[in-house]
Amino acid sequence: MAIAGDVEKNKNREYSLDHVVSRVLLAGVLTSVVLMLLGMGLLALNPGLAQANVLPVSQVLKLIPHFHPMALIDLGLLVLLLTPLARVIITGLGFALEGDWLFAAIALLVLVVLVISLAVGSA
């Protein structure tokens, strides 16, 4: 009986971690889509603000309060790019909280690779 209880407890934890990760991914994608659609809608109303290049993050953050269409589109893309990063962080924390140190270490390694690729890609 004790083994069955442990298996059930692990399933609940696993479901809980999967549930949290799926909610984070869904929230990231939906937020990204809403931002990009809002930006495209505003851009359709004022096509003179269209730019072919991506705005720097600092400029995006300055233009967001003014609802600049390109800043909203770029922020949507940034949210979409950072969503997998959030997934890796949450998964790693979940594994660490469960005491599964091997998978927590693997998640940390994946996180390091993602951060390095973002740093190299933005240089």
Secondary structure, DSSP 4 states (H G I P E B T S, - for coil): -HHHHHHHHHHHHHHHHHHHHHHHHHHHHHHHHHHHHHHHHHHHH-GGG--SSPPPHHHHHHHGGGT-HHHHHHHHHHHHHHHHHHHHHHHHHHHHHHT-HHHHHHHHHHHHHHHHHHHHHH-
